[in-house]
Amino acid sequence: MLLLAALVATTAWSYGFAQIYPVQSPISITKSQRSARMTCEIKVSEEMFESMAVHWYQQKEGRAPERLLLFSDGKLAVETGFIAKRYMAEKVSSQKRFILTIKDVIPDDTATYYCAYWDPHHDIKIFGSGTKLIVSSKVSSPPANSEILQKEHENQITYVCLVEKFYPEVIRVTWTDEKNEEVTDNVVKGDTWKATKNEEYSIGSWLTVPVENKDKKYYCKYEHESQERSLPTQEKDTDFSAKAAPQEDDCNTSGNSTVFNRDHIIHRTAYLAYIVLLLKSSMYYFIVLFFIYRMWTVTKHQGKKA
């Protein structure tokens, strides 16, 4: 999905006009049989939508995207190498949506599917965010735990949003402010990691804001095929090292004592260590740049003397 995401980013602005991106849903589909149905919504004018042709692409893991079909003027043209009768394309003008249905899914259908259209004003193809199809007997499951931790240090506050133990690994995490506008500055999104032996995954994202914004509320929003949720930043400081409230499957209660699940604690600690290492690597990067600059300056000065 990273390759297509890069292509989408390069089409953000063209000739001074913002592009209209296709909105694909759901973010992923997990099933072992029957049909898979995904939508592509393009919010353009009615006139433009009615004359629009849509392309659907298939991208398998580690491969370049390959065009699957073209849907134009109510006609479907499936590319060579694909079985035409297994695909159905629709156009719903009232909702400005295109729909792709893959009939009787098989393991070979596992891939990410993108819709795309040509912008006639700028002669550029614009891609959607993609829908990942996972053909598996394992059923999707929502996150077992999600929370926001926060730490104030000097003149900054760092919020860490942890979303844990979900399947499949496809998830979208974003931050928004009180106006429900997306926050992108000083946001770092970690990679998903496998939290348990049961094919469950976790992810973290952190936001850093000035300490004077401590009274403002921010929201960590995640979108998963089995659940969507918005978490507000906590009103009171919760230190990274503080114990989280017991969650289902995260602790066992015996008598009057609570014993936290060892796996949960280990992964929480490992993730925080990852944050520290990331910050250290950034420092090393600037140090190396400084020495490279110093060496370049000395070499340039010696060259002038010669």
Secondary structure, DSSP 4 states (H G I P E B T S, - for coil): -HHHHHHHHHTSEETTEE----EEE-SEEEESSS-EEEEEE----HHHHHT--EEEEEE-TTS--EEEEEEETTEEEEPTTS-GGGEEEEEEGGGTEEEEEE-S--GGG-EEEEEEEEETTTTEEEE---EEEEE-SSPPB--SEEEEEEEEETTEEEEEEEEEEEBSS--EEEEE-TTSPEE-TTEEEPPPEE-STTS-EEEEEEEEEEGGGTTS--EEEEEETTEEEEEEPPSS---TTSPPPP-TTTEEEETTEEEE-HHHHHHHHHHHHHHHHHHHHHHHHHHHHHHHHHHHHHHHHHHHH-
